[in-house]
Amino acid sequence: MILRNYLTVTETYKGTSKFPFWKNIKVGDILEVSMELKPTGHNKGKIYAPDIKVKNLFNNESETFKDTINSVQKYFEKIKYKDFSLT
């Protein structure tokens, strides 16, 4: 099972990033944010965090960014967005 949500970018990325994915986001782009529900594994009593995948649906190169929940949230704090709506 995959949890998925779509967001419309209302203000571009404000910050510095070594990843071109965040620098290439434009106002009006639609981002698909997803997480696969599956066991993440563990090592020495520590459980790994699930990966969150962010895909820009308006980018011709189908660019994606994948990282942990905490890391992705830090990037989302530096852009403005709203839930995607077909209306």
N, C-alpha and C positions, 0 to 999 in steps of 0.2 A: 504494500500500500504506500502511496505517496501523498503527502500533504502538500498542497499547492495554493498559492495566492498570487494575484496579479496587482501590480502597482503602477500608477501613472506618475512620472516625474514632473513636479511643478517648479522645481528650482535645482539647478545643476550642483554638482559636488563642490563643496567649499572646504578645501583642505589640501593636504599634500598626501600623495600616495605613490608608491613605486609601481603600482599596477595600472596599466593603461585602461583597463576596464572602467574604472571609476572616473578617469579623466575624460573618456569618450561619451559619457552619458549626457544627453541633451534634454531640454524641456520637451515634454510630449512623448518621450520614449516610454515603452511599457516594459516593465521588468517582471519576469516570472521568478518567484521565490519558492523553492521546493525543498523538501526533506523526505528521504526515503525512511519508512519505518521498518528498521531491521536491527538485529543485535549489532552493537558497535564493538564489542570485545572488551577485554580487560587484561591487565598485566600487574602482578604483584599487589592485588587488592584495589587497584585504581581502575575506574571505568572510563573508557574513552568517550568523548563528546561526539554526538552525531554531526555530520557535515551538512551545511546549508548550501544549496546551489542557487546562484542568482544568474539569470540569463536575460540579456537585452534582446527582446523580440524585434526591435527595429534596426538592429545592427546587421548588415548584410553578411558579416563574417560569423554570425551566431556565436559571438564571444560570451564566455561564461566565467564566473568567479565562484570558487568553492572554498569554504573555510568553516571554522567552528561557529557556533551560535554567538559567542561573545565577540569574536572578531568581526563578523558580519554586522552585528548591531552597532559597533563603533563606526562603521562606514555609513550605515543608514542614518546615524545621528548627524551626518554632515551633508545630507541632501534633504529636500522636501519632497513629499509624495502624498498621494491619496489613493485609496482603493480604486481599482479600475472598475469602470461601469460602462455597460453598453448603451446607457441612456444619455 
